[in-house]
């Protein structure tokens, strides 16, 4: 099974209570229900970094929000064991096949 692209990382930040969170949006997913996107994300994701390196990350939690512009913003919590520096903006998030 081929890994489907979820989104390009636009924002990476660290929170004291949840750890590192990556966020982005993908127009191709706009018509899908949030529950379907959650299902696609699953328990693991692949992140292809800007230098070409790919790494698998465990998904602690995920959330889909609607922006003012009507787009679906996807946030995935990678937890406290991941540094925000590990995932540069512009990295690509894929579903784990």
FENSUL-V378046 format. One record per residue. N is the residue number from 1. RES is the residue in one letter. PHI is phi in whole degrees, -180 to 180 (* if undefined). BURIAL is # if it has 16 or more other ideal C-beta (glycine too) atoms within 10 Angstrom, else .. Layout:
# FENSUL-V378046
n,res,phi,burial
N,RES,PHI,BURIAL
N,RES,PHI,BURIAL
This chain:
# FENSUL-V378046
n,res,phi,burial
1,X,*,.
2,X,-84,.
3,X,-76,.
4,X,-89,.
5,X,-67,.
6,X,-96,#
7,X,-170,#
8,X,-92,.
9,X,-70,#
10,X,-101,.
11,X,-146,.
12,X,-131,#
13,X,-149,.
14,X,-114,.
15,X,-121,.
16,X,-63,.
17,X,-89,.
18,X,-121,.
19,X,89,#
20,X,-80,#
21,X,-127,#
22,X,-110,#
23,X,-134,#
24,X,-173,#
25,X,-140,#
26,X,-145,#
27,X,-56,.
28,X,-66,.
29,X,-97,#
30,X,-58,.
31,X,-85,.
32,X,-82,.
33,X,-70,.
34,X,-54,.
35,X,-64,.
36,X,-69,.
37,X,-65,#
38,X,-59,#
39,X,-63,.
40,X,-65,#
41,X,-64,#
42,X,66,.
43,X,-97,.
44,X,-143,.
45,X,-133,#
46,X,-110,#
47,X,-117,#
48,X,-97,#
49,X,-78,.
50,X,-64,.
51,X,-89,.
52,X,96,.
53,X,-69,.
54,X,-112,.
55,X,-142,.
56,X,-95,.
57,X,-124,#
58,X,-77,.
59,X,-93,#
60,X,-79,#
61,X,-163,.
62,X,-146,#
63,X,-147,.
64,X,-118,#
65,X,-121,.
66,X,-99,.
67,X,-81,.
68,X,-60,.
69,X,-80,.
70,X,87,.
71,X,-90,.
72,X,-95,#
73,X,-94,#
74,X,-112,#
75,X,-119,#
76,X,-124,#
77,X,-88,#
78,X,-98,#
79,X,93,.
80,X,-79,.
81,X,-82,.
82,X,-116,#
83,X,-84,.
84,X,-58,#
85,X,-68,.
86,X,-71,#
87,X,-123,#
88,X,-71,.
89,X,-57,.
90,X,99,.
91,X,-65,#
92,X,-112,#
93,X,-98,#
94,X,-119,#
95,X,-66,#
96,X,-83,#
97,X,-68,.
